[in-house]
Every structure is written in structure tokens, then in C-alpha cells.
């Protein structure tokens, strides 16, 4: 199922995704909290619920089996991120000073194995050794593939090789061999880990049993048609498309789920999908910009890599690269309404979330909260804003692709 609709409106003058009407019935809430462990735990619950919702959706009859090759990407990220969040929430229960928390985050980054090592050292032991042995092996296997939590967000890594006289770049594929992933086992392993960690956070003595019949391997081949995803291939043009479209589609699915739940009066359940929805939309926008820069521009490979690493997650920085490049060939006028509106949308999203973290974490690296007070958002307004921005970028991408096909540079 593909939720992308080419008839979505383009960016409009004066539109802001943070505005909401008092009489709107589609208000999502973000609650500020001064308790960091609780905040991380709440975020972990939101991303877990989003992952669980995605798993049920993509393994249903509503999704064509071919789409599973794409939808495994946001599914893996959502589960994995929920695990990272809840482990950090447990560590923060026992590490209370800001300095120590900052050092912990810096030292471990997104590496689940490193976070687990710290967790075992600071937390009173209330998990069985069998559970811990299984989860250690599982996290070790994940770290071999997705150490930095980006292997399912981006199609490849750019490596910089610094020689004695020259610096060069190379593309490193995430998955260098094809594999058919059993999605049922893939999801069940994440579910088992989440159950163990939930009990750990709650200081419960309950023992988990879900992991007993599962191998502690991140990627396991197999599965039946309709419940397996094929990953891994050589780098080629349009490598970004599976990622961009998958993150957009699942974000849009969350929007539909939220609307159904709000219309039914289930506000609390729907509210859990808001932050994951926002992040998936945002990552789709970032991927779209990187796709245009890396695949549709005529820039030298060295410059493409250098600029992409330099801009990192910056929506405005990436858009300015594209806009400057486009201006050389299309003479887009700065006062053109389409360009001005697209500028404004990119700037809004960048100013709100400049480093792709505000929708993912409750606090910055210095442990200061992203939301110091309760906030309200009209989730339909946010979703429409993101969809319009994505649609506008697709227009630019299509134009660049047209020039490439007919050698109009």
C-alpha cells in the first residue's frame, strides 16, 4: 500500500506547522518533564508502540509483499531506537549528575552493546544470567551491522580516507550481500528485548520467556512469502528511493492511524504515534534532499561526498546546496513564489529540528530538555506541512532527473 498522493498541495505562503486552532479535535500533546529517566522511558514507549503498529501493518494483507523490502527500514529503526531510549532511561535512574550523564552519552553514542555494559555496571542486577547472555549476544550482533543507528536510515556510509597528500572518499554499502529476512522472527526478537528491558526499568522480578526459542542474531534468513524482506544489493542510482518512500509511507500511515483513533476518542493511544510520525517525515525530507544532491546533481563525486558529510542532517544546509546548484542551470529567481515558500518550509523545519534529534530524544546532549514546557500540535497540520514539503522537493527532483535523462545540463 502506497499512501503518497501527487495531488497534495505544495508549500503555501505563511503556513506554519506549529500553529493550531483551539477548536481542533486533532491536538497532539508533548509533555515536558524534569525527570530525565521518565522522559526517556516515555519516548521509548512511543517508539515501541510505533514499531509494534508498523509490524502489525506490514505483516497484514493490506501491504503487498514487494513493499516489505522497503518497509523493513523504518520498522528496524523504530524498534532499535525504542531499545536505545529505554536502556538510557534505566542508566539515568542510577546516574544522576548532568556531567556523568553527558559523559555516558558521549562515550556510548548509539552503540547498544556499550550502553548495555554501562547499564550492567550501574544497575542492581535483577535479570537472570540466561537473559543477559542472550541479550548480550543479540546486541553484539546488532552492533556489527548497525552500531550507530543509521544502517536502516541511510542507504550507505561515506568513508573518508586521508592519505599523505590527498583525501579521498568511498561508498561503503550497509548490506554487501543479499538476504531474505524472516520478518516475523525479526520483529519477535525486538519484542522480546523490549519486554526484558521494560521489566528492568520497572524493577520487576518477572522473567521473560519470549526470547527462549529465538536465536540471538539480528538478521535471520527465511520466512514465507508475505513475511520476508529482501535486503542488500550493489550501489546504483536511485539507491535513496526505497528509504525515502518507506519513511514517508509509514509516517503517512501513522497519520491515518492517529486520525482514526482521535475520531474514535482514543487520544492517548494516538498521541504515542506523534513524535515517531514527525521523525519519519523529517528523515524522508532529509533523504530526498540528499538523493537530489548525490544522485541528480552533476557535481564531482569528491564534492558530493565532502558537502554531504559537512551538512550532516541540516535541512536548510542541504536545501541551499540544491538551490544554489539549481540556480546555475534554471535561473530560478529568488522572488519566485514557489522558491520563497519552499525556502520558508525548509527553514521552519530546520529551525525547529536542526540536527534530527528533537523528535527522537527528550533532551539535548547537554541534558537540557528539548521541550521545557508542554506543547500542543495539530498533527494533521504537521503532516500536511511535511507532505507539502516532500511534494515540492519531488518536483525539483523530477526536474533534475529530466535534465539528466536528456542531457540538458
C-alpha positions in Angstrom: 0.0 0.0 0.0 1.4 3.4 -1.0 0.0 6.4 0.7 1.8 9.0 -1.4 -0.7 11.2 -3.3 0.7 13.5 -6.0 -2.3 15.9 -5.5 -1.1 17.0 -2.1 -0.7 20.8 -2.1 2.6 22.5 -2.4 4.0 24.8 0.3 1.8 27.8 0.9 2.8 31.3 1.9 2.6 32.0 5.6 1.9 28.4 6.6 3.4 27.2 9.9 3.4 23.7 11.1 3.4 24.8 14.8 0.0 26.6 14.6 -3.2 25.1 15.9 -6.7 26.1 16.4 -8.4 25.9 19.8 -11.4 24.1 18.4 -9.3 21.5 16.5 -10.0 17.9 17.6 -6.7 16.7 16.4 -4.3 18.1 19.0 -1.3 16.0 19.9 0.5 16.8 23.1 4.1 16.7 24.2 4.5 16.9 28.0 7.6 18.5 29.5 9.2 16.6 32.3 12.1 17.5 34.7 12.7 13.8 35.3 15.1 12.6 32.6 14.7 8.8 33.3 10.9 9.2 33.0 11.2 11.3 29.8 13.4 8.7 28.1 11.1 5.9 29.2 8.0 7.7 27.8 9.8 8.3 24.5 10.8 4.6 24.4 7.2 3.6 24.8 6.2 5.9 21.9 8.7 4.5 19.6 8.0 0.9 20.7 4.3 1.5 20.0 5.1 2.9 16.6 7.3 -0.1 15.8 4.6 -2.6 17.0 2.0 -0.7 15.0 4.3 -0.9 11.9 4.9 -4.6 12.4 1.2 -5.4 12.5 0.6 -3.3 9.5 3.3 -4.6 7.2 2.6 -8.2 8.1 -1.1 -7.8 7.3 -2.9 -8.4 4.0 -3.0 -4.6 3.4 0.6 -4.5 2.3 1.9 -6.0 -0.9 4.8 -8.4 -0.2 7.1 -6.4 -2.5 6.8 -3.4 -0.3 8.3 -5.3 2.7 11.7 -4.8 1.2 11.3 -1.1 1.9 9.2 -1.1 5.0 11.7 -3.1 7.0 13.8 0.0 7.0 11.6 2.2 9.3 10.5 -0.9 11.2 14.1 -1.7 12.2 14.8 1.9 13.1 11.7 2.3 15.3 12.3 -0.9 17.3 16.0 -0.3 17.6 15.5 3.3 18.8 13.0 2.3 21.4 15.6 -0.1 22.8 18.2 2.6 22.9 15.9 5.0 24.7 14.7 2.6 27.4 18.3 1.5 28.2 19.3 5.1 28.6 16.3 5.7 30.8 17.5 2.8 33.1 21.0 4.2 33.3 19.7 7.6 34.1 17.9 6.1 37.1 21.3 5.4 38.7 23.5 8.1 37.1 22.1 11.4 38.3 24.6 14.1 37.7 24.4 16.0 34.4 28.2 15.7 33.9 28.1 11.9 34.3 25.1 11.6 32.0 26.8 13.7 29.3 29.9 11.6 29.5 27.8 8.4 29.3 26.0 9.6 26.2 29.2 10.7 24.5 31.1 7.5 25.3 28.4 5.1 24.2 26.6 7.1 21.5 24.1 4.8 19.9 26.0 1.5 20.4 23.6 -0.9 22.2 26.4 -3.2 23.4 28.3 -0.3 25.0 25.1 1.0 26.6 24.3 -2.4 28.0 27.8 -2.7 29.5 27.3 0.6 31.4 23.8 -0.5 32.3 25.0 -3.7 33.9 27.7 -1.8 35.8 25.4 0.8 37.3 22.2 -1.0 37.8 21.4 -3.6 40.6 21.2 -7.0 39.0 17.7 -8.3 38.7 17.8 -10.1 35.4 18.7 -13.7 35.0 22.2 -14.6 33.6 20.5 -16.5 30.8 18.5 -13.5 29.8 21.6 -11.3 29.9 23.7 -13.8 27.9 21.1 -13.8 25.2 20.7 -10.1 25.1 24.5 -9.5 25.1 24.9 -11.8 22.1 21.9 -10.1 20.3 23.3 -6.6 20.9 26.8 -7.7 19.8 25.3 -8.9 16.6 23.3 -5.7 16.0 26.5 -3.6 16.6 28.2 -5.4 13.8 25.6 -4.2 11.4 24.0 -1.1 13.0 26.5 0.3 15.5 25.5 3.9 15.0 21.7 3.5 14.4 22.0 4.7 10.8 22.1 1.5 8.8 18.3 1.5 8.3 18.1 5.3 7.9 20.5 5.8 5.1 21.5 3.6 2.1 25.2 3.8 2.5 28.1 5.2 4.6 30.6 7.7 3.2 34.1 6.9 4.3 36.9 9.5 4.2 40.4 8.1 3.5 43.1 10.6 4.4 46.3 9.9 2.6 49.7 11.6 2.9 48.9 14.1 0.2 45.3 13.6 -0.8 41.9 12.9 0.8 39.6 10.6 -1.0 36.0 9.3 -0.4 34.5 5.9 -0.9 31.0 4.4 -0.6 30.5 1.6 1.9 27.4 -0.5 1.4 25.4 -1.3 4.6 24.5 -4.7 3.3 27.0 -6.1 0.8 25.2 -9.4 0.3 21.6 -10.1 -0.4 19.5 -11.8 2.3 15.9 -12.8 2.8 14.9 -11.7 6.3 12.2 -13.5 8.2 10.2 -10.5 9.4 8.2 -12.5 12.0 11.4 -13.5 13.8 12.9 -10.1 13.2 10.0 -8.4 15.0 9.7 -11.1 17.7 13.3 -10.6 18.8 12.8 -6.9 19.2 9.6 -7.6 21.1 11.4 -10.0 23.4 14.2 -7.4 24.2 11.6 -4.7 24.8 9.9 -6.9 27.3 13.1 -7.7 29.2 14.1 -4.0 29.3 10.6 -2.9 30.4 10.8 -5.3 33.4 14.3 -4.0 34.1 13.1 -0.4 34.1 10.1 -1.1 36.3 12.4 -3.2 38.7 10.1 -6.1 38.1 11.2 -9.7 39.0 9.0 -11.1 36.2 11.0 -13.3 33.9 10.7 -13.0 30.2 10.2 -16.1 28.1 9.7 -14.8 24.6 13.5 -15.0 23.8 13.8 -18.7 24.7 13.0 -20.0 21.3 14.8 -17.3 19.3 18.4 -17.1 18.1 20.4 -14.0 19.3 21.1 -13.0 15.7 19.9 -9.7 14.3 19.4 -10.9 10.7 17.9 -14.3 10.2 17.2 -15.7 6.8 14.0 -17.4 5.9 10.3 -16.7 6.2 7.4 -17.3 3.9 6.4 -15.1 1.0 4.4 -12.2 2.5 6.5 -12.2 5.7 10.0 -11.7 4.4 12.1 -8.8 3.2 14.9 -8.8 0.7 17.8 -6.5 1.5 21.3 -6.0 0.1 22.4 -5.0 -3.4 25.2 -3.2 -5.2 25.1 0.6 -5.1 23.2 2.1 -8.0 21.3 5.2 -9.0 18.0 5.7 -7.1 19.5 4.0 -4.1 17.8 6.5 -1.8 14.3 5.9 -3.2 13.4 2.8 -1.0 14.4 4.7 2.1 12.7 8.0 1.2 9.5 6.3 0.1 9.4 3.9 3.0 9.8 6.6 5.7 7.2 8.7 4.0 4.7 5.9 3.6 4.9 4.7 7.2 4.7 8.3 8.5 1.6 8.8 6.4 0.2 5.6 7.8 0.7 6.9 11.3 -1.2 10.0 10.3 -4.1 7.9 9.2 -4.0 5.7 12.3 -3.9 8.9 14.5 -6.9 10.3 12.8 -8.9 7.1 13.2 -8.0 6.9 16.8 -8.8 10.6 17.5 -12.1 10.2 15.7 -12.9 7.2 18.0 -11.9 9.1 21.1 -8.7 7.1 21.8 -6.5 10.2 22.2 -3.8 8.7 24.5 -3.0 5.8 22.2 -3.0 8.0 19.1 -0.7 10.6 20.8 2.0 7.9 21.1 2.5 8.0 17.3 3.0 11.7 17.0 6.8 12.0 17.6 7.6 8.9 15.6 5.4 10.3 12.8 7.3 13.6 12.8 10.7 11.9 12.8 9.8 9.6 9.9 8.6 12.5 7.8 11.7 14.6 8.7 14.0 11.7 7.7 12.2 11.3 4.4 12.7 15.0 3.7 16.4 14.8 4.6 16.8 11.7 2.4 15.0 13.4 -0.5 17.5 16.3 -0.3 20.5 14.0 -0.1 19.2 12.0 -3.0 18.9 15.1 -5.2 22.4 16.2 -4.2 24.1 12.9 -4.6 22.2 11.3 -7.5 20.8 14.1 -9.6 23.4 16.9 -9.5 26.4 16.9 -11.8 28.8 17.7 -9.1 32.1 15.8 -8.8 32.0 12.7 -6.6 34.5 14.2 -4.2 32.5 17.4 -3.8 29.3 15.5 -3.4 30.7 13.4 -0.5 32.5 16.3 1.1 29.4 18.5 1.1 27.1 15.8 2.3 29.4 15.0 5.3 29.7 18.7 6.0 25.9 19.3 6.1 25.1 16.1 8.0 21.4 16.4 9.0 20.9 20.1 8.2 17.7 20.5 6.2 18.5 24.1 5.4 22.1 23.4 4.5 21.2 20.6 2.2 18.4 22.6 0.6 20.8 25.6 0.0 23.2 23.2 -1.8 20.3 22.1 -4.1 19.0 25.6 -4.6 22.5 27.0 -5.5 23.0 24.1 -7.9 19.6 24.6 -9.5 20.1 28.3 -9.9 23.2 27.7 -12.1 21.0 25.9 -14.7 17.4 27.1 -14.4 18.0 30.7 -13.2 15.3 30.4 -10.5 14.5 33.9 -9.3 14.9 34.4 -5.6 11.5 36.2 -5.5 9.7 33.3 -7.3 6.8 32.4 -5.0 7.4 28.6 -5.3 11.1 29.1 -4.2 10.2 31.5 -1.4 7.6 29.2 0.0 9.9 26.2 -0.2 12.7 28.3 1.5 10.3 29.1 4.3 9.3 25.5 4.8 12.9 24.2 4.9 13.8 27.0 7.3 10.9 26.2 9.6 11.8 22.5 9.8 15.5 23.3 10.2 15.0 25.9 12.9 12.7 23.5 14.9 15.0 20.4 14.5 18.4 21.4 13.1 20.2 18.1 13.9 17.5 15.4 13.5 17.3 14.8 17.3 14.3 16.8 18.6 11.7 14.3 17.5 13.9 11.4 18.7 15.1 12.4 22.2 13.6 14.3 25.1 16.9 16.0 25.9 19.9 17.5 24.1 23.5 16.1 24.6 23.9 18.7 27.4 20.9 17.1 29.1 18.8 20.2 28.6 15.2 19.3 27.6 14.1 20.0 24.1 10.6 20.9 25.4 10.8 23.0 28.6 7.1 23.3 28.7 4.1 21.4 27.5 3.4 21.8 23.8 0.5 21.2 21.6 0.4 20.5 17.8 -2.3 19.9 15.4 -1.0 16.6 14.0 -2.9 17.0 10.7 -1.4 20.4 10.2 2.1 19.0 10.9 1.5 16.1 8.5 0.2 18.3 5.7 3.2 20.6 6.1 5.6 17.7 5.8 3.7 16.2 2.8 3.7 19.6 1.0 7.4 20.0 1.6 8.0 16.4 0.3 5.9 17.1 -2.7 7.7 20.3 -3.6 11.1 18.5 -3.3 9.8 15.8 -5.6 9.0 18.5 -8.2 12.6 19.7 -8.0 13.9 16.1 -8.1 11.8 15.3 -11.2 13.1 18.4 -13.0 16.7 17.5 -12.3 16.1 13.9 -13.3 14.5 15.1 -16.6 17.6 17.2 -17.4 19.8 14.2 -16.6 17.9 11.9 -19.0 18.0 14.3 -21.8 21.5 15.7 -21.1 20.3 19.3 -20.6 23.0 20.3 -18.1 
